[in-house]
Amino acid sequence: MPAPQEVSELVKRFDRNWESYRSSEYNETQARREFIDPFFKALGWDIDNEQGYVETEKTEGEKSLIQRQIDATDSRLTNSSTNPTA
């Protein structure tokens, strides 16, 4: 099953700049902003809380929210592998 285009681009960028990322000057925040956050966004995760959940809603519904995101990711990946134009 092919990866989403955004994920493929992240991998290519990482490969091109591997030595820079290994530098002690490249930190965790940079890795999160440049790779981790975009990776999860590409999979459809609402990592910026764009839906506006308050903290108690996130805590109480965290498992169901995460499960819905996983299910949506699985669905997109399954659909893209069976329908290359999706």
MODELLER restraints for C-alpha pairs under 7 A, 6 or more apart:
rsr = mdl.restraints
at = mdl.atoms
rsr.add(forms.Gaussian(group=physical.xy_distance, feature=features.Distance(at['CA:1:A'], at['CA:77:A']), mean=6.85, stdev=0.5))
rsr.add(forms.Gaussian(group=physical.xy_distance, feature=features.Distance(at['CA:1:A'], at['CA:81:A']), mean=4.88, stdev=0.5))
rsr.add(forms.Gaussian(group=physical.xy_distance, feature=features.Distance(at['CA:2:A'], at['CA:81:A']), mean=6.37, stdev=0.5))
rsr.add(forms.Gaussian(group=physical.xy_distance, feature=features.Distance(at['CA:4:A'], at['CA:42:A']), mean=6.97, stdev=0.5))
rsr.add(forms.Gaussian(group=physical.xy_distance, feature=features.Distance(at['CA:6:A'], at['CA:42:A']), mean=5.93, stdev=0.5))
rsr.add(forms.Gaussian(group=physical.xy_distance, feature=features.Distance(at['CA:7:A'], at['CA:39:A']), mean=5.99, stdev=0.5))
rsr.add(forms.Gaussian(group=physical.xy_distance, feature=features.Distance(at['CA:7:A'], at['CA:42:A']), mean=6.60, stdev=0.5))
rsr.add(forms.Gaussian(group=physical.xy_distance, feature=features.Distance(at['CA:10:A'], at['CA:35:A']), mean=6.57, stdev=0.5))
rsr.add(forms.Gaussian(group=physical.xy_distance, feature=features.Distance(at['CA:41:A'], at['CA:47:A']), mean=6.86, stdev=0.5))
rsr.add(forms.Gaussian(group=physical.xy_distance, feature=features.Distance(at['CA:43:A'], at['CA:73:A']), mean=5.52, stdev=0.5))
rsr.add(forms.Gaussian(group=physical.xy_distance, feature=features.Distance(at['CA:44:A'], at['CA:69:A']), mean=6.81, stdev=0.5))
rsr.add(forms.Gaussian(group=physical.xy_distance, feature=features.Distance(at['CA:44:A'], at['CA:73:A']), mean=6.49, stdev=0.5))
rsr.add(forms.Gaussian(group=physical.xy_distance, feature=features.Distance(at['CA:45:A'], at['CA:69:A']), mean=5.85, stdev=0.5))
rsr.add(forms.Gaussian(group=physical.xy_distance, feature=features.Distance(at['CA:79:A'], at['CA:86:A']), mean=6.73, stdev=0.5))
rsr.add(forms.Gaussian(group=physical.xy_distance, feature=features.Distance(at['CA:80:A'], at['CA:86:A']), mean=5.29, stdev=0.5))
